[in-house]
Amino acid sequence: MKKNYLTKFSYSVNTKLLSSFALLFASLATFAQAKQEAITNALRSNFPSEYVITAQNTSKNSQATHIYLRQSIHGIEVVGTESSLHLDKNGDVLIVHDGFVAGINATIVSNAQNINARQAIEKVAQQMGYPLSGLEQLESDRSLAPPTFLFNEAGISATQIPVKLQYYYRKGIGTQLVWELSVQERTSSDWWNFRVDAANGQIIDKDNWTVYCELPMDKAGSERASVNEEEHFSLFKDQGTSMMMVGSYNVFPLPVESPSHGSRAIVSNPEDLNASPYGWHDTNGSPGSEFTTTRGNNVLAQEDVNGNNGNGTLANGGAGLNFNFPLNLSQQPINYQNAALTNLFFGIT
């Protein structure tokens, strides 16, 4: 009688593979659980009072976890207490930004809610002179604390109008209950975010999400478009020098808004060493840059001349990561493309 050794061998191999996969999945599950416990403990130790997590994400490359949160009162988040917690791949704390207010309940000056979400929009329309028409509630999520609402454009907004109940903390003034809503005006470029007193509907303040650029004029009344002699400086000098070259960039550094507002400068080692200890062009969290182009751990800056959202040309700083390219604004943009890409990469990163 012949024995099927091939079947037995295949069965043995498959069993070993299944066992290996089972061990791998078990290890990953254990690691994930341990990291989650570390995150929970870090939140508890750094933010002992009540809070609401407003956003959370984990970097695919470094596996660092970034958590953004606000203090809360009875489940309602408090605008003005924005905070964040950043942890490495093992769950160890990298940095904490704490905007919480000690004794927040004692700062409450008003927690009355005499108007609802619809009335908050109507009150804003009255005070801003908006011709409100056909206001309708589209959605509401009452499972949240507090519930959120979504209304139609109602003839005054280019986008649907979200409304949310919040507390609003202002130093020296206190904390009060407000409705927050936004209106993208149809007759202008303004997109207003309003905070409305939940007690009486008065607009407490408003922020314009549209930023306007006001170019300075020269003596002849024309907009300046000259680029002055470049300067050289290094950001974050107090953090010390990294163990390796991490890049220099010839750019218009903030707060310079445009070529009409100031000069270009060569900025060396601009990275935050807590977040990018090996520079912006490192993506694996160990010495050695993975890219010498305008691509890194936060940004990929490339041209898209043909408008297809595909692969385009990147500026290349070479092995020394020296992104110093000429800029002559009297020429066609294609002639200073590398300088523009460098400024884009620097500004967004």
Secondary structure, 3 states (H helix, E strand, C coil): CCCCHHHHHHHHHHHHHHHHHHHHHHHHHHHHHHHHHHHHHHHHHHCCCCEEEEEEEECCCCCCEEEEEEEEECCEEEECCCEEEEECCCCCEEEEECCCCCCHHHHEEECCCCCCHHHHHHHHHHHHCCCCCCCCEEEEECCCCCCEEEECCCCCECCCEEEEEEEEEECCCEEEEEEEEEEEECCCCCEEEEEEECCCCCEEEEEECCCCCCCCECCCCCECCCCCCCEEEECCHHHCCCCCCCCEEEECCCCCCCCCCCCCEEEECCCCCCCCCCCCCCCCCCCCCCCCECECCCCECCCCCCCCCCCCCCCECCCCCEECCCCCCCCCHHHHHHHHHHHHHHHHC
